Amino acid sequence: MILAISLGAKEVTFNTVLSAIFNYNPILTEQQIIHELRLPRVIGAAIVGASFAVAGCLMQGVTRNPLADAGILGINAGAMFIVTLCFAFFPGIPYALLMIFSFIGAVLSTLFIFIIGSSVPGGLTPMRLTISGAVIAALLHSLSAGVAIYFDLSQDLAFWYAGGVAGIKWDHLKVLVPVILITIIWAIIMGRSVSLISLGDDISKNLGMNVILIKVLAIIIAVILAGVSVSAVGSIGFIGLVIPHISRKLVGVDYRLIIPMSALLGSILLIMADLGARTINPPRELAIGILVALVGVPFFLYIARKTGRDL
């Protein structure tokens, strides 16, 4: 975080960063840049990166689908569609309300995905879940684009489509940080139950667990994290796909360790992606979603090939 705050189109010293954080002087231009621009976006990148990673971690755990991710399964697309509608019909909507509507969109898209995936004989399998999510995501992205074109919102929504943390301000963080931190703590508390669910429904039932309740709670947590994050930074995919796999390699199969490790690594990934977006071609910025996709797409193909027969 200190590195990301220090580097950019204008580099500042480590001492200046510390002064801006602990002894802010609004008269000094360098401290203004740090306090008003870089600090909130770096904190935002850290908290949202953790949010997307934990959401993907929970979905992979309770669905036992190695390809599960809020972006791939269409949850982000649902949140994005409602954000588009809000821009079209309620252009001056407060951020707190936008967050609530984004969450509602994530919930609705999740329900559609599970209904479609479960509506065929044999029930909801990992492959059907992935395909249902891809179908719903494609539909909602198309609808979002149509609404944006009809209401001439392309410029306003370009940031949310591409994904980025440049728009995060202190007012956003006052709402964003408490919601995400409380939800991640809730997810960590559920770590033991998710570990047992990941071993199989039969084992979990034999141990006296309410499998359906645990799955529903875990999906609710994932939807909250994804929906709230999309309202802040747009639809950034693949963080929830890549990070849980790396976490499992580092700490094993216990979700009491995987969830906090995923939160940490997700924060690091999005902070570094934001730093790269700002420093590759200054003063212009690349979209964070592009940099994350450069890592996520090859990893997705690798996982799909590796586990294809199991799906």
LINZIGI-V217475 format. One record per residue. N is the residue number from 1. OMEGA is omega in whole degrees, 0 to 359 (NA if undefined). NEAR is the number of other ideal C-beta (glycine too) atoms within 8 Angstrom. Layout:
n->N omega->OMEGA near->NEAR
n->N omega->OMEGA near->NEAR
This chain:
n->1 omega->178 near->8
n->2 omega->178 near->7
n->3 omega->182 near->7
n->4 omega->178 near->13
n->5 omega->184 near->12
n->6 omega->186 near->11
n->7 omega->179 near->9
n->8 omega->178 near->9
n->9 omega->174 near->5
n->10 omega->181 near->6
n->11 omega->179 near->6
n->12 omega->183 near->10
n->13 omega->179 near->7
n->14 omega->180 near->7
n->15 omega->178 near->6
n->16 omega->178 near->11
n->17 omega->180 near->13
n->18 omega->179 near->8
n->19 omega->180 near->11
n->20 omega->181 near->12
n->21 omega->189 near->10
n->22 omega->182 near->5
n->23 omega->189 near->6
n->24 omega->176 near->9
n->25 omega->185 near->7
n->26 omega->180 near->7
n->27 omega->183 near->3
n->28 omega->184 near->7
n->29 omega->182 near->5
n->30 omega->179 near->10
n->31 omega->175 near->13
n->32 omega->179 near->10
n->33 omega->182 near->11
n->34 omega->188 near->15
n->35 omega->187 near->11
n->36 omega->184 near->7
n->37 omega->189 near->9
n->38 omega->184 near->10
n->39 omega->179 near->12
n->40 omega->181 near->13
n->41 omega->178 near->12
n->42 omega->175 near->14
n->43 omega->178 near->12
n->44 omega->178 near->15
n->45 omega->181 near->17
n->46 omega->185 near->12
n->47 omega->180 near->14
n->48 omega->176 near->16
n->49 omega->176 near->15
n->50 omega->182 near->15
n->51 omega->179 near->16
n->52 omega->182 near->17
n->53 omega->180 near->18
n->54 omega->177 near->18
n->55 omega->178 near->17
n->56 omega->179 near->18
n->57 omega->180 near->17
n->58 omega->181 near->16
n->59 omega->177 near->17
n->60 omega->182 near->14
n->61 omega->187 near->15
n->62 omega->178 near->13
n->63 omega->185 near->9
n->64 omega->179 near->8
n->65 omega->183 near->11
n->66 omega->180 near->8
n->67 omega->183 near->13
n->68 omega->179 near->15
n->69 omega->183 near->14
n->70 omega->179 near->16
n->71 omega->183 near->14
n->72 omega->183 near->15
n->73 omega->173 near->15
n->74 omega->180 near->17
n->75 omega->177 near->18
n->76 omega->181 near->15
n->77 omega->177 near->15
n->78 omega->178 near->18
n->79 omega->181 near->18
n->80 omega->180 near->17
n->81 omega->179 near->14
n->82 omega->175 near->13
n->83 omega->178 near->16
n->84 omega->178 near->15
n->85 omega->178 near->10
n->86 omega->178 near->12
n->87 omega->182 near->12
n->88 omega->188 near->11
n->89 omega->180 near->5
n->90 omega->188 near->7
n->91 omega->181 near->6
n->92 omega->187 near->4
n->93 omega->176 near->9
n->94 omega->185 near->6
n->95 omega->181 near->10
n->96 omega->178 near->7
n->97 omega->178 near->10
n->98 omega->178 near->12
n->99 omega->180 near->15
n->100 omega->179 near->8
n->101 omega->177 near->14
n->102 omega->177 near->15
n->103 omega->179 near->14
n->104 omega->178 near->10
n->105 omega->178 near->15
n->106 omega->179 near->18
n->107 omega->183 near->11
n->108 omega->179 near->10
n->109 omega->178 near->17
n->110 omega->178 near->14
n->111 omega->179 near->8
n->112 omega->182 near->11
n->113 omega->182 near->15
n->114 omega->178 near->11
n->115 omega->180 near->8
n->116 omega->181 near->10
n->117 omega->183 near->13
n->118 omega->189 near->8
n->119 omega->181 near->5
n->120 omega->178 near->7
n->121 omega->181 near->3
n->122 omega->175 near->5
n->123 omega->186 near->6
n->124 omega->176 near->7
n->125 omega->178 near->9
n->126 omega->180 near->13
n->127 omega->179 near->7
n->128 omega->178 near->11
n->129 omega->180 near->16
n->130 omega->180 near->14
n->131 omega->179 near->9
n->132 omega->178 near->14
n->133 omega->180 near->13
n->134 omega->180 near->10
n->135 omega->180 near->10
n->136 omega->179 near->15
n->137 omega->179 near->15
n->138 omega->179 near->8
n->139 omega->184 near->8
n->140 omega->176 near->14
n->141 omega->178 near->10
n->142 omega->178 near->8
n->143 omega->178 near->10
n->144 omega->179 near->14
n->145 omega->179 near->8
n->146 omega->178 near->8
n->147 omega->181 near->13
n->148 omega->180 near->14
n->149 omega->183 near->9
n->150 omega->183 near->7
n->151 omega->178 near->8
n->152 omega->182 near->6
n->153 omega->188 near->12
n->154 omega->181 near->8
n->155 omega->182 near->5
n->156 omega->185 near->7
n->157 omega->182 near->13
n->158 omega->180 near->8
n->159 omega->182 near->10
n->160 omega->179 near->12
n->161 omega->184 near->10
n->162 omega->182 near->11
n->163 omega->179 near->12
n->164 omega->182 near->14
n->165 omega->183 near->14
n->166 omega->183 near->7
n->167 omega->182 near->9
n->168 omega->178 near->13
n->169 omega->181 near->7
n->170 omega->179 near->6
n->171 omega->177 near->7
n->172 omega->184 near->13
n->173 omega->179 near->13
n->174 omega->178 near->8
n->175 omega->188 near->11
n->176 omega->188 near->15
n->177 omega->180 near->10
n->178 omega->182 near->8
n->179 omega->183 near->11
n->180 omega->181 near->15
n->181 omega->179 near->9
n->182 omega->182 near->8
n->183 omega->178 near->13
n->184 omega->176 near->14
n->185 omega->175 near->8
n->186 omega->179 near->9
n->187 omega->180 near->15
n->188 omega->178 near->10
n->189 omega->180 near->6
n->190 omega->186 near->14
n->191 omega->181 near->14
n->192 omega->180 near->8
n->193 omega->179 near->10
n->194 omega->177 near->15
n->195 omega->180 near->13
n->196 omega->178 near->11
n->197 omega->182 near->15
n->198 omega->178 near->11
n->199 omega->180 near->7
n->200 omega->182 near->7
n->201 omega->183 near->7
n->202 omega->179 near->6
n->203 omega->181 near->9
n->204 omega->180 near->13
n->205 omega->179 near->9
n->206 omega->178 near->6
n->207 omega->175 near->7
n->208 omega->182 near->4
n->209 omega->173 near->10
n->210 omega->188 near->5
n->211 omega->183 near->10
n->212 omega->180 near->6
n->213 omega->180 near->7
n->214 omega->180 near->15
n->215 omega->180 near->10
n->216 omega->180 near->8
n->217 omega->180 near->9
n->218 omega->178 near->17
n->219 omega->177 near->12
n->220 omega->178 near->8
n->221 omega->181 near->15
n->222 omega->181 near->15
n->223 omega->177 near->14
n->224 omega->183 near->12
n->225 omega->182 near->17
n->226 omega->183 near->17
n->227 omega->180 near->18
n->228 omega->182 near->16
n->229 omega->179 near->14
n->230 omega->179 near->16
n->231 omega->182 near->13
n->232 omega->189 near->13
n->233 omega->183 near->14
n->234 omega->185 near->12
n->235 omega->177 near->13
n->236 omega->183 near->16
n->237 omega->170 near->15
n->238 omega->178 near->16
n->239 omega->180 near->17
n->240 omega->176 near->21
n->241 omega->188 near->18
n->242 omega->191 near->12
n->243 omega->180 near->15
n->244 omega->178 near->15
n->245 omega->178 near->11
n->246 omega->180 near->9
n->247 omega->179 near->14
n->248 omega->177 near->10
n->249 omega->185 near->5
n->250 omega->189 near->6
n->251 omega->178 near->8
n->252 omega->189 near->6
n->253 omega->181 near->7
n->254 omega->184 near->9
n->255 omega->172 near->14
n->256 omega->175 near->10
n->257 omega->183 near->11
n->258 omega->184 near->17
n->259 omega->178 near->16
n->260 omega->177 near->9
n->261 omega->177 near->11
n->262 omega->178 near->16
n->263 omega->180 near->12
n->264 omega->183 near->9
n->265 omega->176 near->12
n->266 omega->176 near->17
n->267 omega->182 near->14
n->268 omega->181 near->9
n->269 omega->184 near->15
n->270 omega->175 near->18
n->271 omega->181 near->14
n->272 omega->177 near->9
n->273 omega->178 near->12
n->274 omega->178 near->15
n->275 omega->178 near->11
n->276 omega->180 near->10
n->277 omega->182 near->14
n->278 omega->190 near->11
n->279 omega->181 near->8
n->280 omega->182 near->7
n->281 omega->182 near->5
n->282 omega->1 near->8
n->283 omega->177 near->4
n->284 omega->180 near->5
n->285 omega->171 near->9
n->286 omega->176 near->10
n->287 omega->179 near->10
n->288 omega->181 near->17
n->289 omega->180 near->13
n->290 omega->182 near->10
n->291 omega->179 near->12
n->292 omega->180 near->16
n->293 omega->178 near->10
n->294 omega->175 near->8
n->295 omega->189 near->11
n->296 omega->184 near->13
n->297 omega->176 near->9
n->298 omega->179 near->8
n->299 omega->178 near->12
n->300 omega->180 near->12
n->301 omega->179 near->8
n->302 omega->180 near->8
n->303 omega->180 near->12
n->304 omega->180 near->10
n->305 omega->184 near->7
n->306 omega->187 near->6
n->307 omega->186 near->10
n->308 omega->182 near->7
n->309 omega->180 near->4
n->310 omega->182 near->5
n->311 omega->NA near->11
